[in-house]
Amino acid sequence: MKNYIKHDEWHIIEEGFDPHLNRISESLFSLGNGRMGQRANFEEEYSGDTHQGSYVAGVYYPDKTRVGWWKNGYPEYFAKVLNAPTWIGIHIKIGKLSLDLAKCKVKDFRRVLDMKHGLLHRSFIATFSDGKKVQVDAKRFCSMADGEVGAIRYSLIPINFSATVTFTLGIDADVVNKDSNYDEKFWERVSEESKKGMAIVTAQTKKTFFQVSTGMTYSITSGGKPAKGAVKSSMREKYADNTITLKLKKGEETVISKYGAILSSENHPKAKMNAIIRRKLQHTLTTGFDKLLADHSAVWSHTWQECDISIEGDIAAQQGIRFNIFQLMQTYTGKDERLNIGPKGFTGEKYGGSTYWDTEAYCLPFYLGTSNPKVARNLLVYRYKHLPRAIENAGKLGFTQGAALYPMVTMNGEECHNEWEITFEEIHRNGAIAFAIFDYIRYTGDEDYLVEHGLEVLIGIARFWAQRVNWSADKQKYVMLGVTGPNEYENNSNNNWYSNTFAAWTLGYAQQALEYVKKRNSSRYDKIVAKVKFDEVEETSKWKEIRNKMYFPEDKQRGIFLQQDGFLDKELLTVDKLRPEDRPLNQKWSWDRILRSCFIKQADVLQGIYFFEEQFDLPTIKRNFDFYEPMTVHESSLSPCVHVILASRLGYKEKAYEMYLRTSRLDLDDYNNDTEDGCHITSMAGTWMSVVKGFGGMRVSDGKLTFSPYIPDQWKAYSFRLEFRGRVIKVKISKAKTETLLEFGEPMEIIMNGRPVRLEKQGSAL
Ligand code: BGC
């Protein structure tokens, strides 16, 4: 755990330059806009430890799988989030010396992420080895108003000298992925162009043939006037730049406004990209930094109006939630149904792929609550479009007749994860995708979705579960063998309660969905049945039989569900007995030791209880929580938020608050010692859920929003907004009272602490 980020309500602040923390800060201060993003690398050269990272949404590389021991069924490739061409470079030389913070003495270093305006701001004084001193102030953003544009304003003042200085403003497509399996470069050159005032590099990915054109243009002033200096343009393979030589006077400020544009062939015809990028660059130059920034900030201001959570009396908690919301909103804007939310977003490459079960289980509720329903719908449609691939994935593993297994990790619907215990066994992901359909309809009331898309997906998933279970003559029950549940510190276990519960639930929900669509739109029903060759009588009776005879492991004496068969054979220890030097276990213990231990990486039984909460009474929830929580190490970022929600329900306020800080400040304080790889974007949605579903007690029941809020002792007040069925409501909870305000939309009824409350347009107070 680290503690170097200064607490502030709207800013992430680092003061003083510590090169050991640089990779962590590069992750934390990342920028994005849904279309592209970048780690907070420096504009100038940096020869110290760094992870240079720029990313373009939807652009990936299928890197040939590399494993120690090939197993049938492994995917041929692992889809890598591609490190993409970068436009941020401003390299500065005075004589023979480069401005390089690894080589200069650095004073007054300050890096600030202004979350209100989406702006990265960095300032410092650097002393070169020959004693020359410069003062630098750099501002940068990726425009939320135009996802293909970004801008930098870079100011430099020579403090104690006058000299000739060169500024090299480049575009670099000669970039590598550090995780390349065969040390291969993934980009091939298409073209380079550099002329006075502008450079464009177009590169293409091998195998997938995505083309990306990256361009830059700029203006420079010295002492407030357009700077006059010699410009030399140069190019080499996958690189182009302009070097501007200026005579700088002591104390006089030189300001470079550099504009970047990135176009992908996912969004433009390849033949037109060159013309479009030129127009775009010209437009940025005439618009100027201030106006581009104003347009960008206006989008942020609107976004914050819709989704801010304010917390009074606890700056660390406030900063945590805003950081999480900020990162989510700059990763996925919901405008493009082909895109999804990678676990690292635009902040790093780890995990490859862009889509995990994280999207449905964690991100969907966040976008449902904070955005237009189209955004959440797009996430669902993404999976609908991948249904044929999910059927192929299942086919590769021997499943037949339209059974669908959605991938654990994917870019295009095809499974690309290649560890057997996850690829073949972590099949619970199918459950989250089915549940997302239910959750979306429960929240939005959009039952048409079931008719148009949902039913087909549910049939595919139900067919998978029906084939994945087998009849145990011994138990006289259906069992599910060889699975990995959400807790990845157990592999190849039998009868993971969570997976069995999801299988049974999906079979029931698919049956209900069939009945609904049949009644509601019989011709659509007939079409679907014909399309998927559905044998209604045979398949549904099999589903029913499985549901009725499914095996759910439990310990009757303790009154708990068992994570899997044999769980009680383990030595049952609690996390507080672990030595700090053994944590995190996945970095300190051998894998077999982890597998044999009782320690739980992330909510598993408790994850199931969270999803199906209404099926269990409070004492059952309590017994399971009291049993499993003390064994949980939360070494997945997805874990603490589920514990906040259940702890809140149980009145365990201290535990809920402890877990809230852990989820909301997971990256800011580097709890799991891995923020340098990138931020945990998908689990950030869990932070939002912790406040709204945890402390606010928000649920949806019978088409109505219900709340049972409380306030953590450490807070004075907090408030959040919800989009719900054409309305926007604001809920504010203080120590003394709870207020609800209908900010937009028709009057509605909510349930507050079990009592119906009518909200009128002007709002009403409780
Ligand atoms: C978790 C998975 C998750 C993945 C990506 C893993 O550490 O165990 O549940 O899907 O990270 O976030």
Boltz pocket constraint, residues with backbone or C-beta under 6 A from the ligand:
constraints:
  - pocket:
      binder: B
      contacts: [[A, 343], [A, 351], [A, 356], [A, 357], [A, 358], [A, 486], [A, 488], [A, 601], [A, 602], [A, 635], [A, 636], [A, 637], [A, 638], [A, 682]]
      max_distance: 6.0
